[in-house]
Amino acid sequence: MPYTLIYPDSYIRRAKKFLWKHPEIHNQYRKTLELLELDPYHPSLRLHNLEGRLKGLSSVSINMSYRIVLELEIQDREIILVNIGNHDQVY
């Protein structure tokens, strides 16, 4: 049973701006979202919990440079997308 991705307006704005600046990763981004829906624990996503001010959130990798920060709701099988960008931008 797949997870449901939730795209808040704030995330959509950030993602549009990010993808406009980085058109070369559109396919990687799309594949990351597809895999996230099917299995957020897939090893290639490198899902990990965050600490500090982002405690309670998790992160997955689009590639070695870019990340998606998200909130993972296990019981409801929902993934709320929070932020997108490079390591320094999202952390």
TIMAR-82570 format. One record per residue (C-alpha): residue number from 1; residue in three letters; chain; x, y, z. Coordinates in steps of 0.02 Angstrom, whole numbers, plus 50000, padded with zeros to 5 digits. Layout:
# TIMAR-82570
PT  nr rest kette     u     v     w
PT NUM  ALA     A     X     Y     Z
...
This chain:
# TIMAR-82570
PT  nr rest kette     u     v     w
PT   1  MET     A 50000 50000 50000
PT   2  PRO     A 50082 50162 49944
PT   3  TYR     A 50103 50319 50048
PT   4  THR     A 50013 50480 50006
PT   5  LEU     A 50121 50632 49967
PT   6  ILE     A 50051 50796 50030
PT   7  TYR     A 50109 50956 49945
PT   8  PRO     A 50075 51110 50053
PT   9  ASP     A 50070 51276 49960
PT  10  SER     A 50233 51330 50041
PT  11  TYR     A 50321 51175 49976
PT  12  ILE     A 50250 51197 49801
PT  13  ARG     A 50319 51375 49793
PT  14  ARG     A 50491 51317 49851
PT  15  ALA     A 50492 51168 49732
PT  16  LYS     A 50443 51273 49580
PT  17  LYS     A 50580 51399 49617
PT  18  PHE     A 50707 51261 49650
PT  19  LEU     A 50665 51163 49491
PT  20  TRP     A 50670 51322 49387
PT  21  LYS     A 50848 51351 49448
PT  22  HIS     A 50898 51168 49427
PT  23  PRO     A 50812 51098 49272
PT  24  GLU     A 50945 50963 49257
PT  25  ILE     A 50873 50865 49404
PT  26  HIS     A 50689 50858 49350
PT  27  ASN     A 50699 50672 49312
PT  28  GLN     A 50792 50631 49473
PT  29  TYR     A 50663 50733 49572
PT  30  ARG     A 50517 50643 49490
PT  31  LYS     A 50596 50472 49521
PT  32  THR     A 50629 50519 49703
PT  33  LEU     A 50446 50565 49730
PT  34  GLU     A 50386 50405 49646
PT  35  LEU     A 50500 50298 49754
PT  36  LEU     A 50451 50396 49910
PT  37  GLU     A 50268 50354 49877
PT  38  LEU     A 50306 50169 49856
PT  39  ASP     A 50435 50145 49993
PT  40  PRO     A 50507 50290 50094
PT  41  TYR     A 50629 50167 50173
PT  42  HIS     A 50710 50118 50008
PT  43  PRO     A 50900 50126 50035
PT  44  SER     A 50932 50242 49888
PT  45  LEU     A 50827 50379 49970
PT  46  ARG     A 50940 50379 50124
PT  47  LEU     A 50793 50425 50238
PT  48  HIS     A 50853 50490 50406
PT  49  ASN     A 50781 50585 50553
PT  50  LEU     A 50839 50762 50584
PT  51  GLU     A 50899 50839 50748
PT  52  GLY     A 50902 51011 50827
PT  53  ARG     A 50778 51140 50764
PT  54  LEU     A 50715 51015 50633
PT  55  LYS     A 50683 50876 50760
PT  56  GLY     A 50525 50780 50713
PT  57  LEU     A 50562 50797 50527
PT  58  SER     A 50656 50680 50411
PT  59  SER     A 50757 50701 50252
PT  60  VAL     A 50780 50603 50092
PT  61  SER     A 50909 50627 49955
PT  62  ILE     A 50868 50673 49776
PT  63  ASN     A 51053 50649 49737
PT  64  MET     A 51215 50682 49830
PT  65  SER     A 51187 50871 49824
PT  66  TYR     A 51001 50897 49850
PT  67  ARG     A 50877 50846 49985
PT  68  ILE     A 50692 50848 50024
PT  69  VAL     A 50641 50881 50204
PT  70  LEU     A 50478 50798 50253
PT  71  GLU     A 50364 50747 50393
PT  72  LEU     A 50327 50562 50392
PT  73  GLU     A 50160 50507 50467
PT  74  ILE     A 50176 50318 50483
PT  75  GLN     A 50001 50278 50548
PT  76  ASP     A 49910 50380 50416
PT  77  ARG     A 50036 50330 50281
PT  78  GLU     A 50058 50513 50236
PT  79  ILE     A 50215 50607 50190
PT  80  ILE     A 50205 50796 50207
PT  81  LEU     A 50337 50880 50101
PT  82  VAL     A 50416 51029 50191
PT  83  ASN     A 50568 51095 50098
PT  84  ILE     A 50685 51060 49952
PT  85  GLY     A 50861 51119 49915
PT  86  ASN     A 51044 51085 49944
PT  87  HIS     A 51112 51033 50114
PT  88  ASP     A 51143 51210 50177
PT  89  GLN     A 50974 51276 50117
PT  90  VAL     A 50865 51145 50200
PT  91  TYR     A 50962 51117 50361
